[in-house]
Amino acid sequence: MGRAFRTSLKNRPSKRLLGLTYGETPLSSFEMMMDWAECKENETFLELGSGTGRLSLVASMVMGMQCIGVDCIAPFIRTSNAIAKRLNLRCSFEEEDFFTRSWSDADILYITATASTDEQVQLMSKKCTELRSGARLISLSHPPQSDVMIRLGMKMMDFSWGTTAVFLSKRCKDV
């Protein structure tokens, strides 16, 4: 994790110094989350804060999902896109702030909100209004606080930084 962590520190935008940290989601925890969310091959997975892109790459390679990773660290985006292209995966990566990018094209979203500020948690909750009916959001540490979301459950899972609450929420029909 050392090299990726140093890359994230060196390349993060100055306007995002707070609430932007680097941590790895273990593949075993990711697999449990994707099973819990009942992910299917024909769905689109949106990884918000994709970092090195490994979760999206794995979801595309192993599950055959269409995957989109979004992160603000340019070297991660360039490398992840090169890997996806070389492996001919249905996977792409975008250098963008995931709070300004639309979430409307996703069936499954994953966000590590563990180090998010209160303002960022509020933004996450607001962005849920963009989701289509039935879309599922997997969020760490903070569930969305939105009238358009139904919480399906919470589980404790292990991550590189310790045991963390994982919330699964689903976009309900328009209210």
N, C-alpha and C positions, 0 to 999 in steps of 0.2 A: 504494500500500500504506500510505501514511502515516496516513490517516484510520482505516482498519480496525485498524492496529497500535495507535494511540492509544486506540481504543475497547476493544480487548482488555486493554490495560494498566489502564485506568480501571475496568473492570467485572469483572475476574477475582476470584473468591472468595479471601479472605485465606488460607484453608487450602490453596490450590493454587498458591501463588506459585512454588514450585520445579517444574520440569518442564512448565510451561505457557508456551509461547511462541507467537508468531504468525509464520507463514510461509505463503506461497502455493505450491500445487502447480500448475505450468504445465499448461495444458490438453493440450499435446502429450504430456507425460509421463503424464498421467492417461489419455489415449486409449491409449497403448502398454500401460499396466498393465491396463486393462480388456480389451483384445484378448488380452493374455497370459493373463489369468485366464478367458478364454472366457466372458465375461458374456453372458447372454441376456435378452431382453425380459421373460420371465415370472418372472425372479428378483427377490429383494429385496436391495437394496444398503444396507448400514448404514455410514454415515460417522461414525467415532468421532473427535470433535474437529472438527466440521464448520465451525467458524468462520463465515464469511459465507455458507456453504451453497452456494457456486457449483458445487462438484463434484456434489453431489446434484441440484441444479437441472439441470445439464447432462445427467447420466445419465438423469434422468427425461424431459427434453425431447427429447434426441437418440436415446437408446436405448430409451425407453419403459419403463424399469424402475420398479418400486415402490421409492422411496428414503426413508430415514429418516436424518436428520442429528441428531447428539447433541453438544451443547456446553454449557458452563456460563456462557457470556456472554449474558445476557438480551437485550441489544439485537440481537445477531446472530440469535437465535432468532425474535424478533418480526418482524424485517425479512424473514428467509428464509421464514417462514410466510406473510407477506403477499404476497410475490412468487409463491410456489407457488400460493396461492389465486387471485391475479389471473390467472395463466397457466393455471389449471385443470390442474395437474400432479399426478401420483400421487406426491406428495412431501410429507413433513411433517418438522417439526423439534421436538426436545424439549430443554428446559433440564434437564439432568441430568448427573451424573458418569457417564461411560461405564464406569467400573469397578464401579458398583453396578447399572446397567441390565442386563437380560438380553440376551445375544447370541443366544439360541436361535431368533429369527425371521429370521435372515439367511442368505442364500446366499453373498453376497460382503461382506466387511468390509474397510475401509480405515482404517489407523491410522498416523499420523506419530509414530513412537516415537523420533525423533532426539534430542529433548531430555529423554527420559524418564529418571527415576532408576532405579537398580537395583531398588528396591521396585516401581516401576510396571511394569518389564519382567517381574518375577515375577508381578504381578497379571494382566498381559496373558496370560501363559502359563497361569495358573490358569483364567482366563475361557474359554480354548479348550475346556475340558471341557463347556461349555454348548452348543457348536456341534453342529449335526446332522451326520450323516455326509455327506461330500461338500462341505461348506461350505468356501469358500476365503478365506484371510486374506492381504491385501496389507499388509505392515508395512515401514516405513522404518527402516533402521539396525539394527534388532534383530529376529531371527526368534523365534518363540515357542519356548520350551524346555519342550516338553510331549510326553509319550509318546503322546498322542492325535493328534498332528499329524505329517504327512509333509511335508518340504520339497521342493517341486517345482522350485525354482531360485532363483537370485539374479542380478540385473542391476544395472548401474550406470546411473543416470539423473540428469538435470539438474533442479535445483529452485532456488527463489529464493535459497537460502542456499549452494548449491554442489552438486557431484556427490555423490550418496548411494546407498548400497546399498539395493535394493528386494528384499524376500524374498516369494516366493509359497509359501504353505503350504496344505495341504488336511487337513481333519478326516478321519481314517480311521475305520473301524468301531470300535465300542466294544472296548476292550482289557481 
